[in-house]
């Protein structure tokens, strides 16, 4: 054993790393025990977890093993210093993301992933949110990390200094050490591919599956996967022509409507009726307003204004968002683009110019186009995307601060919804007779749920709760329409109030479909009053539907449907992206695609119960076609208008 003492730093690194990840997994298990134990063979998370932890720790041990073996004895001082710094750095990072995991899992129903990385880009807003909503967790985290740093200085030499074992002896033992680390990192000698996250999937509960991973792995994999943006091969391969043909099956456009062979989905959309002066269009996008918070949809009684206003137009009762982030909702509502495992096009490099948006189409028809937001428009890259794709004017927090007016409330994420609607109403009045299109985006529904006092009767005793924030957001919707109805522009404007996504998307199924259910209503001239659209629909169907009401024809590459003109015999369809899982739903059948795994099909009952059924191969190909098409359109820059 004396001959192996030089490997002490590696042994200690792996043992301490396993201690951190295993204790964290046990904590998460007991925290979510009621949910996890519903899964058959839930205990698999522990052997799977041990395997995945060893993969990570063996990968990280390669470099120390090389230095310990091959650097000469005279460099021992440098080697030991490096080993201490390297070992504690990675153990510190592993500990940090594990400490951050409980609150992240509570919010997103999965371990830290790309969302975790996205939030690191905006420290001001995120730190403010964390301090107001997770102060106790932050204090505990920093105390534990401080203790870790203390031990790093006190015990670093004891745990991570190597010993002189003779150069020849180390060279003789290196092949054995290298084999063990290689085997541990690859975790298989028979598989052609190294073990990866898909090997941790053993149930239909996404949360339970992710507990078999560790958070450093999921964050590192998310960072690594950024280079593969636009890659849809994880679900399977399909010829481009076949994919296009399968997507067109679900469109309303006929063969004669398509206008450019180089832009495969570019087609002419005719209006419901031709107008000499087209109507304005205002989209009021609601942050996190899931259907579960909307009274008229059977949710909590938090939205009396939405409920009342929806009766003045057409209410959508069976509408589903495409994702779980605001940028995904913006992508769907403003561009009509298909969801994919890549990041939303709002944040991707190749879509920052020349990418189709409603603003782009309407600007070509002579509309003024704008984005109005109470926060900072650079958040989630919105300003860059909007600037490059048809939005002429961006009004954000800086404009509120510079106009010298007194506003009701400024919180962590910017000015309140009440201030937003006041600003927007003044802006729309200033447009006079010129047609305009505007996207308004709310902030008050976002954690830490801040809003001005005295506006609502609280639903919860504590002020800063999601339910009270929803009530305040609804109050602001009512205030907006109260002001707008007094103005001349109101009678010439099509309005839609729609959510971007739900607050928390979680559940025991691979895709918690009920958490994708969102509210929307359209109001304005020509829109049926008191109507209810109760057929299954997707968020990507909303922009084509809105264009149909404006009174002018458009060329558009959107694959969504004009729901106002959709034949009642055509089956409803929705598409949902949940982390790296894609769900393609047609009526009560849903095909779920996971990375590097065979598709699964389920029959849906009441949005919460998924019953496994035999896979319909043709439906599975349609599901794959939509994802493949999204990737191809993005990579080939073919989601655009003719210039």
MOZILIN-V397683 format. One record per pair of residues at least 24 apart in sequence whose C-alpha atoms are under 8 Angstrom apart, sorted by the first residue. I is the first residue (numbers start at 0). J is the second residue. D is the distance in Angstrom with one decimal. If there is no record, write none. Layout:
BEGIN
i	j	d
I	J	D
I	J	D
END
This chain:
BEGIN
i	j	d
2	164	6.1
2	168	7.3
3	164	7.8
4	161	7.3
4	162	6.4
4	164	7.4
5	67	7.4
5	161	4.9
5	162	4.7
5	163	6.5
5	164	6.1
6	64	7.7
6	67	7.8
6	161	6.7
7	158	7.4
7	159	6.9
7	160	7.6
7	161	6.4
8	82	7.3
8	158	6.1
8	159	4.2
8	160	6.1
8	161	6.1
9	60	6.3
9	63	7.2
9	64	7.3
9	159	7.7
11	158	6.3
11	159	7.2
12	56	7.8
12	60	7.9
12	86	6.4
12	90	7.7
12	159	7.7
13	53	7.6
13	56	5.8
13	57	7.5
13	60	7.9
15	90	7.8
16	52	7.9
16	56	7.0
16	90	6.3
16	93	7.5
17	49	7.6
17	52	6.5
17	53	7.5
19	93	7.7
19	94	6.4
19	97	7.9
20	52	7.1
20	93	7.8
20	94	7.8
20	97	7.2
20	213	6.5
21	48	7.7
21	49	7.5
23	97	6.3
23	98	7.7
24	48	7.9
24	210	6.5
24	211	7.8
24	213	7.8
27	101	6.6
27	210	7.5
28	210	7.6
34	507	7.2
35	206	7.8
35	207	5.7
38	202	6.9
38	204	7.2
38	207	7.6
39	202	7.7
41	207	7.3
43	201	7.9
43	211	7.6
44	199	7.9
44	207	7.3
44	208	7.1
44	210	6.1
44	211	4.3
45	211	6.4
46	211	7.9
47	199	6.2
47	211	5.4
47	212	7.5
48	210	7.3
48	211	4.3
48	212	5.5
48	213	7.1
50	186	7.2
51	211	7.4
51	212	5.9
51	213	7.2
52	212	7.3
52	213	6.6
53	183	6.0
53	184	6.8
54	183	5.5
54	184	4.0
54	185	6.5
54	186	6.5
55	184	6.6
55	216	6.7
56	184	7.6
57	180	5.2
57	181	7.3
57	183	5.7
57	184	5.0
58	180	7.2
58	181	7.8
58	183	8.0
58	184	5.3
60	180	7.4
61	177	7.7
61	180	6.9
64	176	7.9
64	177	7.9
67	161	7.3
68	166	7.3
68	169	5.5
68	170	6.5
68	173	6.9
69	166	7.8
69	170	7.6
71	166	7.2
72	163	7.1
72	166	7.5
79	156	7.8
79	159	7.0
79	160	4.9
79	161	6.3
80	160	7.8
82	159	6.0
82	160	6.8
83	151	7.9
83	155	5.7
83	156	6.9
83	159	5.4
83	160	7.0
86	159	7.3
87	151	6.6
87	155	8.0
91	144	7.4
91	147	7.4
92	215	7.4
93	214	7.4
93	215	5.4
94	144	7.9
95	140	7.6
95	144	7.4
96	214	5.8
96	215	6.1
97	213	7.6
97	214	5.8
97	215	7.4
98	140	6.2
99	140	7.7
100	214	7.0
102	136	8.0
106	503	5.8
106	504	7.9
107	503	6.1
107	504	6.2
107	505	6.6
108	205	7.7
108	206	5.8
108	503	7.8
108	504	6.8
108	505	5.0
108	506	7.4
109	205	7.1
109	206	5.3
109	209	6.2
110	206	7.8
110	209	6.2
110	210	7.4
110	213	7.7
110	214	5.9
110	217	6.9
111	214	5.9
111	217	6.4
111	218	5.9
112	214	7.9
112	217	5.6
112	218	4.8
112	220	8.0
112	221	5.6
113	218	6.6
113	221	5.1
113	222	6.9
115	218	7.4
116	218	7.4
116	222	7.6
117	379	7.9
121	378	7.1
124	411	6.0
124	412	6.0
127	411	5.8
128	411	6.4
128	446	6.5
128	447	5.5
129	447	7.9
131	447	6.1
132	446	7.3
132	447	5.5
197	593	8.0
197	594	6.6
197	595	6.8
197	596	7.3
203	507	7.3
203	508	5.5
203	509	5.0
204	506	7.5
204	507	4.6
204	508	4.7
204	509	5.1
205	506	8.0
205	507	6.7
205	508	6.4
205	509	4.9
205	510	7.5
206	506	7.9
206	507	7.1
227	341	7.9
228	340	8.0
228	341	4.9
228	342	6.8
228	347	7.9
229	339	7.9
229	340	7.5
229	341	5.3
229	630	4.9
229	631	7.8
229	633	7.0
229	634	6.7
230	340	7.8
230	341	7.1
230	630	6.5
231	339	7.6
231	340	7.0
231	626	6.6
231	627	5.8
231	630	6.2
232	627	7.8
233	593	7.8
233	594	4.8
233	595	5.2
234	592	6.3
234	593	6.5
234	594	5.4
234	595	5.9
234	596	7.2
234	623	7.0
235	595	7.5
235	623	7.1
236	627	7.7
237	623	7.7
237	624	7.0
237	627	7.1
239	627	7.7
239	628	7.3
239	631	7.7
241	624	7.6
242	621	7.6
242	623	7.8
242	624	4.3
242	625	6.9
242	627	6.7
242	628	6.1
243	624	7.1
243	628	6.5
245	621	5.8
245	624	6.3
245	625	7.8
246	558	7.6
246	621	7.0
246	624	6.4
246	625	6.0
246	628	7.8
247	558	7.4
249	558	7.9
250	558	5.8
250	559	6.5
250	560	6.2
251	560	6.1
251	561	7.7
251	565	7.4
261	637	7.5
262	556	7.5
262	637	5.3
262	638	6.9
262	639	7.4
263	556	7.7
263	637	7.4
264	555	7.7
264	556	4.7
264	557	6.8
264	558	6.9
264	638	7.9
265	554	6.5
265	555	5.3
265	556	4.0
265	557	7.4
265	639	7.9
265	640	7.3
266	554	5.4
266	555	5.6
266	556	6.2
267	552	7.0
267	553	5.7
267	554	4.4
267	555	6.4
268	547	7.5
268	552	5.7
268	553	5.3
268	554	6.1
268	555	7.0
269	547	6.8
269	551	6.9
269	552	4.5
269	553	6.6
270	546	7.0
270	547	4.4
270	548	6.3
270	549	6.8
270	550	5.2
270	551	5.4
270	552	5.4
271	547	5.4
271	548	6.0
271	550	6.7
272	548	7.6
272	550	5.5
272	551	7.7
273	550	4.5
273	551	5.6
273	552	7.8
274	549	7.9
274	550	4.7
274	551	6.5
275	550	7.8
276	550	7.6
277	434	7.2
277	549	5.4
277	550	5.1
277	551	6.3
278	434	6.7
278	491	5.3
278	492	5.3
278	493	6.6
278	548	7.8
278	549	5.0
278	550	6.7
279	434	5.2
279	435	5.1
279	436	5.8
279	491	6.1
279	492	4.4
279	493	6.0
279	549	7.2
280	435	6.5
280	436	4.7
280	437	6.5
280	492	5.6
280	493	4.9
280	494	6.0
280	545	8.0
280	549	7.6
281	436	5.7
281	437	4.9
281	438	6.0
281	439	7.4
281	492	7.1
281	493	6.3
281	494	4.9
281	495	6.5
282	437	6.3
282	438	4.9
282	439	6.0
282	494	6.0
282	495	5.0
282	496	6.2
282	497	7.6
283	438	6.2
283	439	4.7
283	440	6.1
283	441	7.6
283	494	7.5
283	495	6.0
283	496	4.8
283	497	6.4
284	438	7.2
284	439	5.9
284	440	4.8
284	441	6.4
284	496	6.1
284	497	5.2
284	498	5.6
284	499	6.2
285	440	6.2
285	441	5.4
285	442	7.8
285	444	7.8
285	496	7.1
285	497	5.8
285	498	4.4
285	499	6.0
286	325	7.1
286	440	7.2
286	441	5.6
286	442	6.0
286	443	7.5
286	444	5.6
286	445	6.6
286	498	6.1
286	499	5.8
286	500	7.0
286	501	7.9
287	444	6.2
287	445	7.0
287	498	6.2
287	499	6.1
287	500	5.0
287	501	4.3
287	502	4.6
288	444	7.3
288	469	7.1
288	498	5.2
288	499	7.3
288	500	6.5
288	501	5.5
288	502	6.8
288	517	6.9
288	518	7.4
289	498	6.8
289	500	6.2
289	501	4.1
289	502	6.5
289	514	7.2
289	515	7.4
289	516	6.4
289	517	4.8
289	518	6.7
290	501	7.6
290	516	5.5
290	517	4.6
290	518	5.4
291	516	8.0
292	466	7.5
292	469	7.2
293	518	7.3
296	518	7.6
301	458	7.7
301	466	7.0
301	467	7.9
301	469	6.5
301	470	5.1
301	473	7.5
302	469	7.4
302	470	6.1
302	473	5.4
302	474	7.9
303	473	7.3
304	473	5.9
304	474	6.6
304	476	6.8
304	477	5.1
305	473	6.3
305	476	7.0
305	477	7.1
308	477	7.9
309	520	5.5
309	521	7.5
309	522	7.6
309	529	7.4
310	528	6.4
310	529	4.5
310	530	7.2
311	522	6.4
311	528	5.0
311	529	5.7
312	520	6.6
312	521	5.5
312	522	4.3
312	523	6.9
312	526	6.0
312	527	5.7
312	528	4.1
312	529	5.6
312	530	6.4
313	520	5.4
313	521	5.3
313	522	6.6
313	526	6.7
313	527	6.0
313	528	6.0
313	529	6.1
313	530	4.6
313	531	5.5
313	532	6.8
314	518	7.9
314	519	6.1
314	520	4.4
314	521	6.8
314	529	7.7
314	530	6.3
314	531	4.8
314	532	6.0
315	518	6.4
315	519	5.5
315	520	5.9
315	531	6.0
315	532	4.8
315	533	6.1
316	518	6.6
316	519	7.7
316	531	7.0
316	532	6.3
316	533	5.1
316	534	7.6
317	516	7.0
317	517	7.8
317	532	7.5
317	533	5.3
317	534	5.8
317	535	5.0
317	536	6.3
318	516	5.9
318	517	5.8
318	518	6.7
318	519	7.6
318	534	8.0
318	535	6.1
318	536	4.8
318	537	5.6
318	538	6.7
319	515	5.2
319	516	4.6
319	517	5.6
319	535	7.9
319	536	6.4
319	537	5.0
319	538	5.9
319	573	6.5
319	574	7.9
319	575	7.8
320	498	8.0
320	499	6.9
320	500	5.9
320	515	5.3
320	516	6.5
320	517	6.4
320	537	6.2
320	538	5.0
320	574	7.8
320	575	6.8
321	500	7.9
321	515	7.4
321	537	7.1
321	538	6.3
321	539	7.7
321	573	7.8
321	574	5.8
321	575	4.4
321	576	5.8
322	500	6.6
322	515	7.4
322	575	5.8
322	576	5.0
322	577	6.1
323	500	5.6
323	501	6.9
323	504	6.7
323	515	7.8
323	576	7.7
323	577	6.8
324	499	7.4
324	500	6.6
325	499	5.6
325	500	6.8
326	379	7.0
326	381	7.9
327	499	7.5
328	498	7.7
328	499	4.3
328	500	6.4
328	538	7.7
329	499	6.7
331	538	5.8
331	539	4.9
331	542	8.0
332	538	6.3
332	539	6.2
332	541	6.3
332	542	5.8
333	357	5.6
333	358	7.7
333	542	6.6
334	542	7.3
334	557	7.5
335	538	7.7
335	539	4.6
335	540	7.1
335	541	7.6
335	542	6.1
335	543	7.7
335	557	5.6
335	558	7.2
335	559	6.6
336	539	6.7
336	557	6.7
336	558	7.6
336	629	7.4
337	539	7.1
337	558	7.9
337	574	7.9
337	625	7.1
337	626	7.4
337	629	5.7
338	574	7.3
338	575	7.0
338	576	6.2
338	626	7.2
338	629	7.0
339	576	6.5
339	581	7.4
339	626	5.6
339	629	6.4
339	630	7.2
340	576	6.9
340	578	7.2
340	579	5.3
340	580	7.3
340	581	7.4
340	626	8.0
345	379	7.7
345	380	6.6
345	381	6.3
345	384	5.6
346	379	6.7
346	380	5.7
346	381	7.6
346	384	7.3
349	633	7.2
349	634	7.5
349	636	7.4
350	384	7.4
350	633	7.3
350	636	7.7
351	383	6.6
351	384	4.9
351	385	8.0
351	387	5.6
351	388	6.9
352	384	7.2
352	387	4.5
352	388	5.5
353	387	7.0
353	388	6.0
353	639	6.3
353	640	7.9
354	388	6.0
354	636	7.6
354	638	6.0
354	639	5.1
354	640	7.9
355	388	6.9
355	555	7.9
355	556	7.5
355	638	6.0
355	639	4.5
355	640	6.4
356	388	6.4
356	389	7.0
357	389	7.9
357	542	7.3
358	388	7.1
358	389	4.8
358	390	5.6
358	436	6.9
359	388	5.9
359	389	4.0
359	390	7.1
360	389	7.7
360	553	7.2
360	554	7.7
360	555	7.6
360	640	7.7
361	436	7.2
362	389	6.4
365	434	7.3
366	433	7.1
366	434	5.0
366	435	4.8
366	436	6.5
367	391	7.0
367	433	7.3
367	434	6.4
367	435	4.5
367	436	6.1
368	392	6.4
368	435	5.8
368	436	4.8
368	437	5.7
369	393	5.6
369	394	7.4
369	435	8.0
369	436	6.4
369	437	4.7
369	438	6.4
370	394	6.1
370	437	5.6
370	438	4.8
370	439	6.0
370	440	7.9
371	395	6.0
371	419	7.4
371	423	6.8
371	437	7.2
371	438	6.2
371	439	4.8
371	440	6.5
372	396	6.9
372	419	6.6
372	439	6.0
372	440	5.3
372	441	6.7
372	442	8.0
373	399	7.6
373	412	7.7
373	413	5.1
373	414	4.5
373	415	6.5
373	416	7.2
373	418	7.4
373	419	5.6
373	440	7.6
373	441	7.0
373	442	6.8
374	412	5.5
374	413	4.0
374	414	6.2
374	442	7.2
375	412	7.9
375	413	7.0
407	451	6.6
408	450	6.7
408	451	5.6
410	449	6.1
410	450	7.3
411	447	7.7
411	449	7.7
412	442	6.4
412	443	7.8
412	445	7.8
413	442	7.2
414	442	7.7
415	441	7.7
415	442	6.6
415	443	5.8
415	450	6.4
415	451	7.7
416	441	5.6
416	442	6.4
416	443	5.9
416	472	6.4
416	475	5.8
417	472	8.0
417	475	5.0
417	478	7.4
417	479	7.9
420	475	7.0
420	476	7.8
420	478	7.5
420	479	5.3
421	479	7.0
424	479	7.2
424	482	7.0
424	483	6.4
427	488	7.3
428	486	7.1
428	487	7.7
428	488	6.8
431	488	7.6
432	488	8.0
441	472	7.9
443	468	6.3
443	469	7.9
443	471	7.6
443	472	6.3
444	468	5.2
444	469	5.9
444	472	6.5
445	502	7.9
489	523	8.0
490	523	7.0
490	524	6.8
491	523	7.4
491	524	6.8
492	523	5.9
492	524	7.1
493	521	7.1
493	522	5.9
493	523	4.5
493	524	6.7
493	545	7.8
493	548	7.4
493	549	7.4
494	521	5.6
494	522	5.2
494	523	6.1
495	519	6.9
495	520	5.6
495	521	4.4
495	522	6.3
496	520	5.6
496	521	6.8
508	607	7.9
508	609	7.3
509	580	7.8
509	591	7.9
510	577	6.4
510	580	7.4
510	582	7.1
510	591	7.8
511	607	7.0
512	606	5.8
512	607	6.8
513	606	4.9
513	607	5.9
515	575	7.6
534	571	6.2
535	570	8.0
535	571	4.6
535	572	5.9
535	573	7.0
535	586	6.6
536	562	8.0
536	571	5.8
536	572	5.6
536	573	5.6
537	572	6.5
537	573	4.4
537	574	6.5
538	573	7.8
554	640	7.2
555	639	7.8
555	640	6.7
556	638	6.1
556	639	6.5
556	640	7.2
582	622	7.7
583	622	5.4
590	614	7.8
590	618	7.4
590	619	6.1
590	622	6.9
END
